[in-house]
Amino acid sequence: MIGIGLLVLQQLSGVNGILFYAGSIFKAADITNSNLATFRLGVVQVIATGVTTWLSDKLVDGFFSLLVSSFSSQLLLGMLTPLC
């Protein structure tokens, strides 16, 4: 039940909308090559998924710790995304 709730909250957080409209968002931000920026966003997502999967397996013990580490990594990478 907790997993379903987390998935619903993820859908409602707007992350999918940002990813779907990433090209348009980058164009509106006057980024010269919005396709390259969108590609870099995808690369960051893949790397972040790999790192968080490894961290959750090696370093994190317990459900609450997993949530905190996931939130922290999403926050950090979300703040770094505009720098790409």
N, CA, C and O atoms as a Maestro MAE file, in Angstrom:
{
 s_m_m2io_version
 :::
 2.0.0
}

f_m_ct {
 s_m_title
 :::
 protein
 m_atom[336] {
  # First column is atom index #
  i_m_mmod_type
  r_m_x_coord
  r_m_y_coord
  r_m_z_coord
  i_m_residue_number
  s_m_chain_name
  s_m_pdb_residue_name
  s_m_pdb_atom_name
  i_m_atomic_number
  :::
  1 25 0.819 -1.190 0.000 1 A "MET " " N  " 7
  2 3 0.000 0.000 0.000 1 A "MET " " CA " 6
  3 2 0.872 1.266 0.000 1 A "MET " " C  " 6
  4 15 0.542 2.254 -0.656 1 A "MET " " O  " 8
  5 25 1.989 1.223 0.744 2 A "ILE " " N  " 7
  6 3 2.886 2.376 0.781 2 A "ILE " " CA " 6
  7 2 3.494 2.608 -0.602 2 A "ILE " " C  " 6
  8 15 3.629 3.749 -1.043 2 A "ILE " " O  " 8
  9 25 3.855 1.526 -1.276 3 A "GLY " " N  " 7
  10 3 4.432 1.652 -2.614 3 A "GLY " " CA " 6
  11 2 3.476 2.300 -3.593 3 A "GLY " " C  " 6
  12 15 3.880 3.140 -4.397 3 A "GLY " " O  " 8
  13 25 2.217 1.920 -3.531 4 A "ILE " " N  " 7
  14 3 1.217 2.515 -4.417 4 A "ILE " " CA " 6
  15 2 1.066 3.998 -4.106 4 A "ILE " " C  " 6
  16 15 0.967 4.825 -5.012 4 A "ILE " " O  " 8
  17 25 1.050 4.326 -2.819 5 A "GLY " " N  " 7
  18 3 0.950 5.731 -2.433 5 A "GLY " " CA " 6
  19 2 2.117 6.548 -2.937 5 A "GLY " " C  " 6
  20 15 1.937 7.678 -3.392 5 A "GLY " " O  " 8
  21 25 3.321 5.986 -2.860 6 A "LEU " " N  " 7
  22 3 4.498 6.699 -3.356 6 A "LEU " " CA " 6
  23 2 4.438 6.905 -4.866 6 A "LEU " " C  " 6
  24 15 4.826 7.959 -5.370 6 A "LEU " " O  " 8
  25 25 3.950 5.895 -5.585 7 A "LEU " " N  " 7
  26 3 3.823 6.032 -7.036 7 A "LEU " " CA " 6
  27 2 2.796 7.093 -7.403 7 A "LEU " " C  " 6
  28 15 3.004 7.860 -8.343 7 A "LEU " " O  " 8
  29 25 1.698 7.141 -6.674 8 A "VAL " " N  " 7
  30 3 0.681 8.169 -6.928 8 A "VAL " " CA " 6
  31 2 1.253 9.552 -6.660 8 A "VAL " " C  " 6
  32 15 1.039 10.475 -7.446 8 A "VAL " " O  " 8
  33 25 1.977 9.703 -5.557 9 A "LEU " " N  " 7
  34 3 2.584 11.004 -5.245 9 A "LEU " " CA " 6
  35 2 3.601 11.413 -6.301 9 A "LEU " " C  " 6
  36 15 3.725 12.596 -6.617 9 A "LEU " " O  " 8
  37 25 4.324 10.453 -6.843 10 A "GLN " " N  " 7
  38 3 5.290 10.764 -7.897 10 A "GLN " " CA " 6
  39 2 4.564 11.288 -9.133 10 A "GLN " " C  " 6
  40 15 5.011 12.249 -9.759 10 A "GLN " " O  " 8
  41 25 3.453 10.663 -9.480 11 A "GLN " " N  " 7
  42 3 2.700 11.108 -10.643 11 A "GLN " " CA " 6
  43 2 2.134 12.511 -10.436 11 A "GLN " " C  " 6
  44 15 2.080 13.309 -11.371 11 A "GLN " " O  " 8
  45 25 1.714 12.806 -9.206 12 A "LEU " " N  " 7
  46 3 1.113 14.100 -8.912 12 A "LEU " " CA " 6
  47 2 2.138 15.206 -8.707 12 A "LEU " " C  " 6
  48 15 1.781 16.383 -8.664 12 A "LEU " " O  " 8
  49 25 3.411 14.833 -8.582 13 A "SER " " N  " 7
  50 3 4.437 15.836 -8.314 13 A "SER " " CA " 6
  51 2 4.816 16.646 -9.543 13 A "SER " " C  " 6
  52 15 5.468 17.682 -9.409 13 A "SER " " O  " 8
  53 25 4.437 16.219 -10.712 14 A "GLY " " N  " 7
  54 3 4.726 16.977 -11.921 14 A "GLY " " CA " 6
  55 2 6.001 16.579 -12.623 14 A "GLY " " C  " 6
  56 15 6.364 17.193 -13.626 14 A "GLY " " O  " 8
  57 25 6.690 15.574 -12.131 15 A "VAL " " N  " 7
  58 3 7.947 15.162 -12.740 15 A "VAL " " CA " 6
  59 2 7.717 14.689 -14.179 15 A "VAL " " C  " 6
  60 15 8.491 15.026 -15.074 15 A "VAL " " O  " 8
  61 25 6.674 13.922 -14.396 16 A "ASN " " N  " 7
  62 3 6.408 13.424 -15.748 16 A "ASN " " CA " 6
  63 2 6.084 14.557 -16.714 16 A "ASN " " C  " 6
  64 15 6.476 14.507 -17.880 16 A "ASN " " O  " 8
  65 25 5.374 15.573 -16.243 17 A "GLY " " N  " 7
  66 3 5.079 16.719 -17.094 17 A "GLY " " CA " 6
  67 2 6.335 17.470 -17.490 17 A "GLY " " C  " 6
  68 15 6.478 17.905 -18.633 17 A "GLY " " O  " 8
  69 25 7.234 17.617 -16.549 18 A "ILE " " N  " 7
  70 3 8.500 18.300 -16.851 18 A "ILE " " CA " 6
  71 2 9.303 17.498 -17.871 18 A "ILE " " C  " 6
  72 15 9.869 18.063 -18.806 18 A "ILE " " O  " 8
  73 25 9.349 16.188 -17.688 19 A "LEU " " N  " 7
  74 3 10.113 15.355 -18.623 19 A "LEU " " CA " 6
  75 2 9.464 15.318 -19.999 19 A "LEU " " C  " 6
  76 15 10.159 15.313 -21.015 19 A "LEU " " O  " 8
  77 25 8.132 15.293 -20.038 20 A "PHE " " N  " 7
  78 3 7.433 15.241 -21.325 20 A "PHE " " CA " 6
  79 2 7.655 16.535 -22.109 20 A "PHE " " C  " 6
  80 15 7.846 16.504 -23.325 20 A "PHE " " O  " 8
  81 25 7.631 17.653 -21.419 21 A "TYR " " N  " 7
  82 3 7.773 18.951 -22.074 21 A "TYR " " CA " 6
  83 2 9.184 19.517 -21.949 21 A "TYR " " C  " 6
  84 15 9.373 20.725 -22.098 21 A "TYR " " O  " 8
  85 25 10.169 18.679 -21.681 22 A "ALA " " N  " 7
  86 3 11.537 19.163 -21.470 22 A "ALA " " CA " 6
  87 2 12.057 19.955 -22.666 22 A "ALA " " C  " 6
  88 15 12.681 21.000 -22.487 22 A "ALA " " O  " 8
  89 25 11.812 19.479 -23.863 23 A "GLY " " N  " 7
  90 3 12.265 20.196 -25.056 23 A "GLY " " CA " 6
  91 2 11.672 21.588 -25.145 23 A "GLY " " C  " 6
  92 15 12.376 22.556 -25.434 23 A "GLY " " O  " 8
  93 25 10.375 21.686 -24.895 24 A "SER " " N  " 7
  94 3 9.701 22.993 -24.937 24 A "SER " " CA " 6
  95 2 10.189 23.900 -23.818 24 A "SER " " C  " 6
  96 15 10.354 25.104 -24.015 24 A "SER " " O  " 8
  97 25 10.419 23.325 -22.650 25 A "ILE " " N  " 7
  98 3 10.911 24.112 -21.519 25 A "ILE " " CA " 6
  99 2 12.296 24.669 -21.826 25 A "ILE " " C  " 6
  100 15 12.577 25.834 -21.544 25 A "ILE " " O  " 8
  101 25 13.156 23.842 -22.401 26 A "PHE " " N  " 7
  102 3 14.500 24.305 -22.738 26 A "PHE " " CA " 6
  103 2 14.467 25.361 -23.847 26 A "PHE " " C  " 6
  104 15 15.253 26.308 -23.825 26 A "PHE " " O  " 8
  105 25 13.552 25.199 -24.824 27 A "LYS " " N  " 7
  106 3 13.423 26.220 -25.873 27 A "LYS " " CA " 6
  107 2 12.948 27.541 -25.278 27 A "LYS " " C  " 6
  108 15 13.449 28.606 -25.641 27 A "LYS " " O  " 8
  109 25 11.984 27.472 -24.366 28 A "ALA " " N  " 7
  110 3 11.466 28.691 -23.735 28 A "ALA " " CA " 6
  111 2 12.531 29.367 -22.874 28 A "ALA " " C  " 6
  112 15 12.478 30.577 -22.657 28 A "ALA " " O  " 8
  113 25 13.486 28.599 -22.389 29 A "ALA " " N  " 7
  114 3 14.574 29.152 -21.582 29 A "ALA " " CA " 6
  115 2 15.721 29.661 -22.448 29 A "ALA " " C  " 6
  116 15 16.788 30.003 -21.937 29 A "ALA " " O  " 8
  117 25 15.499 29.708 -23.756 30 A "ASP " " N  " 7
  118 3 16.489 30.193 -24.727 30 A "ASP " " CA " 6
  119 2 17.776 29.390 -24.724 30 A "ASP " " C  " 6
  120 15 18.861 29.943 -24.907 30 A "ASP " " O  " 8
  121 25 17.658 28.094 -24.518 31 A "ILE " " N  " 7
  122 3 18.821 27.213 -24.652 31 A "ILE " " CA " 6
  123 2 18.972 26.911 -26.133 31 A "ILE " " C  " 6
  124 15 18.016 26.491 -26.785 31 A "ILE " " O  " 8
  125 25 20.158 27.121 -26.660 32 A "THR " " N  " 7
  126 3 20.356 27.048 -28.103 32 A "THR " " CA " 6
  127 2 20.073 25.667 -28.676 32 A "THR " " C  " 6
  128 15 19.477 25.557 -29.748 32 A "THR " " O  " 8
  129 25 20.482 24.636 -27.997 33 A "ASN " " N  " 7
  130 3 20.256 23.276 -28.496 33 A "ASN " " CA " 6
  131 2 19.410 22.514 -27.480 33 A "ASN " " C  " 6
  132 15 19.935 21.823 -26.606 33 A "ASN " " O  " 8
  133 25 18.097 22.652 -27.610 34 A "SER " " N  " 7
  134 3 17.199 22.025 -26.633 34 A "SER " " CA " 6
  135 2 17.220 20.503 -26.728 34 A "SER " " C  " 6
  136 15 16.987 19.820 -25.731 34 A "SER " " O  " 8
  137 25 17.495 19.963 -27.917 35 A "ASN " " N  " 7
  138 3 17.573 18.509 -28.044 35 A "ASN " " CA " 6
  139 2 18.755 17.946 -27.259 35 A "ASN " " C  " 6
  140 15 18.640 16.899 -26.622 35 A "ASN " " O  " 8
  141 25 19.870 18.632 -27.307 36 A "LEU " " N  " 7
  142 3 21.041 18.199 -26.545 36 A "LEU " " CA " 6
  143 2 20.782 18.306 -25.049 36 A "LEU " " C  " 6
  144 15 21.184 17.430 -24.282 36 A "LEU " " O  " 8
  145 25 20.112 19.376 -24.631 37 A "ALA " " N  " 7
  146 3 19.784 19.535 -23.217 37 A "ALA " " CA " 6
  147 2 18.833 18.435 -22.749 37 A "ALA " " C  " 6
  148 15 18.977 17.922 -21.640 37 A "ALA " " O  " 8
  149 25 17.866 18.071 -23.585 38 A "THR " " N  " 7
  150 3 16.945 16.986 -23.242 38 A "THR " " CA " 6
  151 2 17.683 15.660 -23.156 38 A "THR " " C  " 6
  152 15 17.409 14.848 -22.272 38 A "THR " " O  " 8
  153 25 18.620 15.438 -24.073 39 A "PHE " " N  " 7
  154 3 19.431 14.236 -24.030 39 A "PHE " " CA " 6
  155 2 20.253 14.180 -22.741 39 A "PHE " " C  " 6
  156 15 20.349 13.131 -22.104 39 A "PHE " " O  " 8
  157 25 20.833 15.299 -22.369 40 A "ARG " " N  " 7
  158 3 21.615 15.351 -21.128 40 A "ARG " " CA " 6
  159 2 20.738 15.080 -19.908 40 A "ARG " " C  " 6
  160 15 21.171 14.432 -18.955 40 A "ARG " " O  " 8
  161 25 19.522 15.575 -19.943 41 A "LEU " " N  " 7
  162 3 18.576 15.297 -18.860 41 A "LEU " " CA " 6
  163 2 18.329 13.794 -18.737 41 A "LEU " " C  " 6
  164 15 18.285 13.256 -17.631 41 A "LEU " " O  " 8
  165 25 18.170 13.122 -19.870 42 A "GLY " " N  " 7
  166 3 17.994 11.672 -19.854 42 A "GLY " " CA " 6
  167 2 19.216 10.947 -19.323 42 A "GLY " " C  " 6
  168 15 19.094 9.974 -18.579 42 A "GLY " " O  " 8
  169 25 20.392 11.419 -19.703 43 A "VAL " " N  " 7
  170 3 21.636 10.816 -19.215 43 A "VAL " " CA " 6
  171 2 21.739 10.972 -17.698 43 A "VAL " " C  " 6
  172 15 22.119 10.034 -16.996 43 A "VAL " " O  " 8
  173 25 21.401 12.153 -17.199 44 A "VAL " " N  " 7
  174 3 21.432 12.382 -15.751 44 A "VAL " " CA " 6
  175 2 20.454 11.441 -15.053 44 A "VAL " " C  " 6
  176 15 20.761 10.911 -13.986 44 A "VAL " " O  " 8
  177 25 19.286 11.230 -15.642 45 A "GLN " " N  " 7
  178 3 18.315 10.319 -15.040 45 A "GLN " " CA " 6
  179 2 18.841 8.889 -14.981 45 A "GLN " " C  " 6
  180 15 18.685 8.209 -13.966 45 A "GLN " " O  " 8
  181 25 19.455 8.439 -16.050 46 A "VAL " " N  " 7
  182 3 19.984 7.072 -16.081 46 A "VAL " " CA " 6
  183 2 21.101 6.913 -15.048 46 A "VAL " " C  " 6
  184 15 21.136 5.925 -14.314 46 A "VAL " " O  " 8
  185 25 22.001 7.874 -14.993 47 A "ILE " " N  " 7
  186 3 23.091 7.812 -14.021 47 A "ILE " " CA " 6
  187 2 22.540 7.847 -12.598 47 A "ILE " " C  " 6
  188 15 22.974 7.081 -11.738 47 A "ILE " " O  " 8
  189 25 21.586 8.736 -12.358 48 A "ALA " " N  " 7
  190 3 21.001 8.841 -11.022 48 A "ALA " " CA " 6
  191 2 20.302 7.548 -10.616 48 A "ALA " " C  " 6
  192 15 20.369 7.141 -9.457 48 A "ALA " " O  " 8
  193 25 19.638 6.911 -11.558 49 A "THR " " N  " 7
  194 3 18.982 5.639 -11.259 49 A "THR " " CA " 6
  195 2 20.004 4.580 -10.881 49 A "THR " " C  " 6
  196 15 19.805 3.839 -9.918 49 A "THR " " O  " 8
  197 25 21.098 4.505 -11.636 50 A "GLY " " N  " 7
  198 3 22.142 3.534 -11.326 50 A "GLY " " CA " 6
  199 2 22.796 3.786 -9.979 50 A "GLY " " C  " 6
  200 15 23.021 2.856 -9.204 50 A "GLY " " O  " 8
  201 25 23.098 5.044 -9.706 51 A "VAL " " N  " 7
  202 3 23.756 5.384 -8.440 51 A "VAL " " CA " 6
  203 2 22.838 5.104 -7.261 51 A "VAL " " C  " 6
  204 15 23.265 4.508 -6.272 51 A "VAL " " O  " 8
  205 25 21.579 5.526 -7.354 52 A "THR " " N  " 7
  206 3 20.666 5.307 -6.235 52 A "THR " " CA " 6
  207 2 20.359 3.829 -6.035 52 A "THR " " C  " 6
  208 15 20.158 3.387 -4.904 52 A "THR " " O  " 8
  209 25 20.321 3.068 -7.109 53 A "THR " " N  " 7
  210 3 20.125 1.620 -6.959 53 A "THR " " CA " 6
  211 2 21.309 1.002 -6.230 53 A "THR " " C  " 6
  212 15 21.132 0.182 -5.329 53 A "THR " " O  " 8
  213 25 22.520 1.397 -6.621 54 A "TRP " " N  " 7
  214 3 23.704 0.873 -5.963 54 A "TRP " " CA " 6
  215 2 23.745 1.308 -4.499 54 A "TRP " " C  " 6
  216 15 24.038 0.503 -3.615 54 A "TRP " " O  " 8
  217 25 23.449 2.586 -4.246 55 A "LEU " " N  " 7
  218 3 23.469 3.080 -2.878 55 A "LEU " " CA " 6
  219 2 22.425 2.399 -2.005 55 A "LEU " " C  " 6
  220 15 22.687 2.078 -0.846 55 A "LEU " " O  " 8
  221 25 21.250 2.184 -2.562 56 A "SER " " N  " 7
  222 3 20.200 1.542 -1.761 56 A "SER " " CA " 6
  223 2 20.574 0.109 -1.423 56 A "SER " " C  " 6
  224 15 20.163 -0.412 -0.386 56 A "SER " " O  " 8
  225 25 21.339 -0.523 -2.276 57 A "ASP " " N  " 7
  226 3 21.748 -1.901 -2.018 57 A "ASP " " CA " 6
  227 2 22.918 -1.966 -1.035 57 A "ASP " " C  " 6
  228 15 22.956 -2.847 -0.177 57 A "ASP " " O  " 8
  229 25 23.865 -1.046 -1.155 58 A "LYS " " N  " 7
  230 3 25.088 -1.119 -0.358 58 A "LYS " " CA " 6
  231 2 25.048 -0.322 0.944 58 A "LYS " " C  " 6
  232 15 25.513 -0.796 1.980 58 A "LYS " " O  " 8
  233 25 24.496 0.881 0.888 59 A "LEU " " N  " 7
  234 3 24.647 1.788 2.017 59 A "LEU " " CA " 6
  235 2 23.395 1.975 2.867 59 A "LEU " " C  " 6
  236 15 23.492 2.305 4.049 59 A "LEU " " O  " 8
  237 25 22.257 1.773 2.292 60 A "VAL " " N  " 7
  238 3 21.013 2.115 2.977 60 A "VAL " " CA " 6
  239 2 20.428 0.881 3.651 60 A "VAL " " C  " 6
  240 15 20.324 -0.189 3.052 60 A "VAL " " O  " 8
  241 25 20.051 1.058 4.908 61 A "ASP " " N  " 7
  242 3 19.385 -0.032 5.608 61 A "ASP " " CA " 6
  243 2 18.080 0.504 6.192 61 A "ASP " " C  " 6
  244 15 18.083 1.423 7.010 61 A "ASP " " O  " 8
  245 25 17.000 -0.065 5.772 62 A "GLY " " N  " 7
  246 3 15.696 0.358 6.262 62 A "GLY " " CA " 6
  247 2 14.946 1.218 5.264 62 A "GLY " " C  " 6
  248 15 15.539 1.889 4.420 62 A "GLY " " O  " 8
  249 25 13.639 1.182 5.379 63 A "PHE " " N  " 7
  250 3 12.773 1.866 4.427 63 A "PHE " " CA " 6
  251 2 12.891 3.379 4.539 63 A "PHE " " C  " 6
  252 15 12.973 4.072 3.526 63 A "PHE " " O  " 8
  253 25 12.900 3.898 5.769 64 A "PHE " " N  " 7
  254 3 12.972 5.347 5.956 64 A "PHE " " CA " 6
  255 2 14.278 5.906 5.405 64 A "PHE " " C  " 6
  256 15 14.282 6.966 4.779 64 A "PHE " " O  " 8
  257 25 15.365 5.216 5.627 65 A "SER " " N  " 7
  258 3 16.655 5.661 5.098 65 A "SER " " CA " 6
  259 2 16.646 5.686 3.580 65 A "SER " " C  " 6
  260 15 17.237 6.573 2.965 65 A "SER " " O  " 8
  261 25 15.981 4.716 2.978 66 A "LEU " " N  " 7
  262 3 15.877 4.684 1.520 66 A "LEU " " CA " 6
  263 2 15.106 5.892 1.008 66 A "LEU " " C  " 6
  264 15 15.494 6.499 0.010 66 A "LEU " " O  " 8
  265 25 14.022 6.243 1.681 67 A "LEU " " N  " 7
  266 3 13.245 7.414 1.264 67 A "LEU " " CA " 6
  267 2 14.050 8.701 1.403 67 A "LEU " " C  " 6
  268 15 14.020 9.557 0.519 67 A "LEU " " O  " 8
  269 25 14.757 8.832 2.499 68 A "VAL " " N  " 7
  270 3 15.551 10.044 2.727 68 A "VAL " " CA " 6
  271 2 16.667 10.149 1.692 68 A "VAL " " C  " 6
  272 15 16.898 11.226 1.141 68 A "VAL " " O  " 8
  273 25 17.357 9.052 1.425 69 A "SER " " N  " 7
  274 3 18.443 9.102 0.453 69 A "SER " " CA " 6
  275 2 17.911 9.356 -0.958 69 A "SER " " C  " 6
  276 15 18.547 10.067 -1.736 69 A "SER " " O  " 8
  277 25 16.760 8.787 -1.294 70 A "SER " " N  " 7
  278 3 16.170 9.028 -2.611 70 A "SER " " CA " 6
  279 2 15.770 10.486 -2.769 70 A "SER " " C  " 6
  280 15 16.037 11.103 -3.801 70 A "SER " " O  " 8
  281 25 15.130 11.034 -1.746 71 A "PHE " " N  " 7
  282 3 14.721 12.435 -1.810 71 A "PHE " " CA " 6
  283 2 15.933 13.346 -1.931 71 A "PHE " " C  " 6
  284 15 15.923 14.296 -2.715 71 A "PHE " " O  " 8
  285 25 16.964 13.064 -1.167 72 A "SER " " N  " 7
  286 3 18.167 13.903 -1.192 72 A "SER " " CA " 6
  287 2 18.826 13.877 -2.566 72 A "SER " " C  " 6
  288 15 19.231 14.919 -3.081 72 A "SER " " O  " 8
  289 25 18.934 12.699 -3.158 73 A "SER " " N  " 7
  290 3 19.572 12.614 -4.476 73 A "SER " " CA " 6
  291 2 18.715 13.277 -5.541 73 A "SER " " C  " 6
  292 15 19.254 13.916 -6.445 73 A "SER " " O  " 8
  293 25 17.387 13.141 -5.460 74 A "GLN " " N  " 7
  294 3 16.517 13.815 -6.419 74 A "GLN " " CA " 6
  295 2 16.623 15.320 -6.286 74 A "GLN " " C  " 6
  296 15 16.650 16.034 -7.289 74 A "GLN " " O  " 8
  297 25 16.683 15.804 -5.064 75 A "LEU " " N  " 7
  298 3 16.800 17.232 -4.836 75 A "LEU " " CA " 6
  299 2 18.114 17.769 -5.396 75 A "LEU " " C  " 6
  300 15 18.126 18.792 -6.081 75 A "LEU " " O  " 8
  301 25 19.205 17.091 -5.110 76 A "LEU " " N  " 7
  302 3 20.509 17.522 -5.595 76 A "LEU " " CA " 6
  303 2 20.574 17.517 -7.121 76 A "LEU " " C  " 6
  304 15 21.001 18.498 -7.730 76 A "LEU " " O  " 8
  305 25 20.152 16.418 -7.732 77 A "LEU " " N  " 7
  306 3 20.219 16.324 -9.190 77 A "LEU " " CA " 6
  307 2 19.223 17.252 -9.858 77 A "LEU " " C  " 6
  308 15 19.477 17.747 -10.956 77 A "LEU " " O  " 8
  309 25 18.092 17.493 -9.209 78 A "GLY " " N  " 7
  310 3 17.133 18.455 -9.742 78 A "GLY " " CA " 6
  311 2 17.694 19.856 -9.753 78 A "GLY " " C  " 6
  312 15 17.409 20.637 -10.661 78 A "GLY " " O  " 8
  313 25 18.490 20.183 -8.752 79 A "MET " " N  " 7
  314 3 19.113 21.503 -8.700 79 A "MET " " CA " 6
  315 2 20.267 21.611 -9.700 79 A "MET " " C  " 6
  316 15 20.579 22.708 -10.163 79 A "MET " " O  " 8
  317 25 20.895 20.499 -10.034 80 A "LEU " " N  " 7
  318 3 22.006 20.508 -10.982 80 A "LEU " " CA " 6
  319 2 21.545 20.449 -12.442 80 A "LEU " " C  " 6
  320 15 22.309 20.784 -13.347 80 A "LEU " " O  " 8
  321 25 20.305 20.028 -12.672 81 A "THR " " N  " 7
  322 3 19.798 19.859 -14.031 81 A "THR " " CA " 6
  323 2 19.884 21.141 -14.867 81 A "THR " " C  " 6
  324 15 20.288 21.071 -16.028 81 A "THR " " O  " 8
  325 25 19.524 22.295 -14.330 82 A "PRO " " N  " 7
  326 3 19.620 23.509 -15.170 82 A "PRO " " CA " 6
  327 2 21.042 23.859 -15.586 82 A "PRO " " C  " 6
  328 15 21.237 24.638 -16.519 82 A "PRO " " O  " 8
  329 25 22.026 23.302 -14.916 83 A "LEU " " N  " 7
  330 3 23.413 23.609 -15.244 83 A "LEU " " CA " 6
  331 2 23.918 22.829 -16.460 83 A "LEU " " C  " 6
  332 15 24.995 23.122 -16.979 83 A "LEU " " O  " 8
  333 25 23.159 21.856 -16.908 84 A "CYS " " N  " 7
  334 3 23.599 21.030 -18.049 84 A "CYS " " CA " 6
  335 2 23.639 21.805 -19.337 84 A "CYS " " C  " 6
  336 15 23.987 21.251 -20.380 84 A "CYS " " O  " 8
  :::
 }
 m_bond[335] {
  # First column is bond index #
  i_m_from
  i_m_to
  i_m_order
  :::
  1 1 2 1
  2 2 3 1
  3 3 4 2
  4 3 5 1
  5 5 6 1
  6 6 7 1
  7 7 8 2
  8 7 9 1
  9 9 10 1
  10 10 11 1
  11 11 12 2
  12 11 13 1
  13 13 14 1
  14 14 15 1
  15 15 16 2
  16 15 17 1
  17 17 18 1
  18 18 19 1
  19 19 20 2
  20 19 21 1
  21 21 22 1
  22 22 23 1
  23 23 24 2
  24 23 25 1
  25 25 26 1
  26 26 27 1
  27 27 28 2
  28 27 29 1
  29 29 30 1
  30 30 31 1
  31 31 32 2
  32 31 33 1
  33 33 34 1
  34 34 35 1
  35 35 36 2
  36 35 37 1
  37 37 38 1
  38 38 39 1
  39 39 40 2
  40 39 41 1
  41 41 42 1
  42 42 43 1
  43 43 44 2
  44 43 45 1
  45 45 46 1
  46 46 47 1
  47 47 48 2
  48 47 49 1
  49 49 50 1
  50 50 51 1
  51 51 52 2
  52 51 53 1
  53 53 54 1
  54 54 55 1
  55 55 56 2
  56 55 57 1
  57 57 58 1
  58 58 59 1
  59 59 60 2
  60 59 61 1
  61 61 62 1
  62 62 63 1
  63 63 64 2
  64 63 65 1
  65 65 66 1
  66 66 67 1
  67 67 68 2
  68 67 69 1
  69 69 70 1
  70 70 71 1
  71 71 72 2
  72 71 73 1
  73 73 74 1
  74 74 75 1
  75 75 76 2
  76 75 77 1
  77 77 78 1
  78 78 79 1
  79 79 80 2
  80 79 81 1
  81 81 82 1
  82 82 83 1
  83 83 84 2
  84 83 85 1
  85 85 86 1
  86 86 87 1
  87 87 88 2
  88 87 89 1
  89 89 90 1
  90 90 91 1
  91 91 92 2
  92 91 93 1
  93 93 94 1
  94 94 95 1
  95 95 96 2
  96 95 97 1
  97 97 98 1
  98 98 99 1
  99 99 100 2
  100 99 101 1
  101 101 102 1
  102 102 103 1
  103 103 104 2
  104 103 105 1
  105 105 106 1
  106 106 107 1
  107 107 108 2
  108 107 109 1
  109 109 110 1
  110 110 111 1
  111 111 112 2
  112 111 113 1
  113 113 114 1
  114 114 115 1
  115 115 116 2
  116 115 117 1
  117 117 118 1
  118 118 119 1
  119 119 120 2
  120 119 121 1
  121 121 122 1
  122 122 123 1
  123 123 124 2
  124 123 125 1
  125 125 126 1
  126 126 127 1
  127 127 128 2
  128 127 129 1
  129 129 130 1
  130 130 131 1
  131 131 132 2
  132 131 133 1
  133 133 134 1
  134 134 135 1
  135 135 136 2
  136 135 137 1
  137 137 138 1
  138 138 139 1
  139 139 140 2
  140 139 141 1
  141 141 142 1
  142 142 143 1
  143 143 144 2
  144 143 145 1
  145 145 146 1
  146 146 147 1
  147 147 148 2
  148 147 149 1
  149 149 150 1
  150 150 151 1
  151 151 152 2
  152 151 153 1
  153 153 154 1
  154 154 155 1
  155 155 156 2
  156 155 157 1
  157 157 158 1
  158 158 159 1
  159 159 160 2
  160 159 161 1
  161 161 162 1
  162 162 163 1
  163 163 164 2
  164 163 165 1
  165 165 166 1
  166 166 167 1
  167 167 168 2
  168 167 169 1
  169 169 170 1
  170 170 171 1
  171 171 172 2
  172 171 173 1
  173 173 174 1
  174 174 175 1
  175 175 176 2
  176 175 177 1
  177 177 178 1
  178 178 179 1
  179 179 180 2
  180 179 181 1
  181 181 182 1
  182 182 183 1
  183 183 184 2
  184 183 185 1
  185 185 186 1
  186 186 187 1
  187 187 188 2
  188 187 189 1
  189 189 190 1
  190 190 191 1
  191 191 192 2
  192 191 193 1
  193 193 194 1
  194 194 195 1
  195 195 196 2
  196 195 197 1
  197 197 198 1
  198 198 199 1
  199 199 200 2
  200 199 201 1
  201 201 202 1
  202 202 203 1
  203 203 204 2
  204 203 205 1
  205 205 206 1
  206 206 207 1
  207 207 208 2
  208 207 209 1
  209 209 210 1
  210 210 211 1
  211 211 212 2
  212 211 213 1
  213 213 214 1
  214 214 215 1
  215 215 216 2
  216 215 217 1
  217 217 218 1
  218 218 219 1
  219 219 220 2
  220 219 221 1
  221 221 222 1
  222 222 223 1
  223 223 224 2
  224 223 225 1
  225 225 226 1
  226 226 227 1
  227 227 228 2
  228 227 229 1
  229 229 230 1
  230 230 231 1
  231 231 232 2
  232 231 233 1
  233 233 234 1
  234 234 235 1
  235 235 236 2
  236 235 237 1
  237 237 238 1
  238 238 239 1
  239 239 240 2
  240 239 241 1
  241 241 242 1
  242 242 243 1
  243 243 244 2
  244 243 245 1
  245 245 246 1
  246 246 247 1
  247 247 248 2
  248 247 249 1
  249 249 250 1
  250 250 251 1
  251 251 252 2
  252 251 253 1
  253 253 254 1
  254 254 255 1
  255 255 256 2
  256 255 257 1
  257 257 258 1
  258 258 259 1
  259 259 260 2
  260 259 261 1
  261 261 262 1
  262 262 263 1
  263 263 264 2
  264 263 265 1
  265 265 266 1
  266 266 267 1
  267 267 268 2
  268 267 269 1
  269 269 270 1
  270 270 271 1
  271 271 272 2
  272 271 273 1
  273 273 274 1
  274 274 275 1
  275 275 276 2
  276 275 277 1
  277 277 278 1
  278 278 279 1
  279 279 280 2
  280 279 281 1
  281 281 282 1
  282 282 283 1
  283 283 284 2
  284 283 285 1
  285 285 286 1
  286 286 287 1
  287 287 288 2
  288 287 289 1
  289 289 290 1
  290 290 291 1
  291 291 292 2
  292 291 293 1
  293 293 294 1
  294 294 295 1
  295 295 296 2
  296 295 297 1
  297 297 298 1
  298 298 299 1
  299 299 300 2
  300 299 301 1
  301 301 302 1
  302 302 303 1
  303 303 304 2
  304 303 305 1
  305 305 306 1
  306 306 307 1
  307 307 308 2
  308 307 309 1
  309 309 310 1
  310 310 311 1
  311 311 312 2
  312 311 313 1
  313 313 314 1
  314 314 315 1
  315 315 316 2
  316 315 317 1
  317 317 318 1
  318 318 319 1
  319 319 320 2
  320 319 321 1
  321 321 322 1
  322 322 323 1
  323 323 324 2
  324 323 325 1
  325 325 326 1
  326 326 327 1
  327 327 328 2
  328 327 329 1
  329 329 330 1
  330 330 331 1
  331 331 332 2
  332 331 333 1
  333 333 334 1
  334 334 335 1
  335 335 336 2
  :::
 }
}
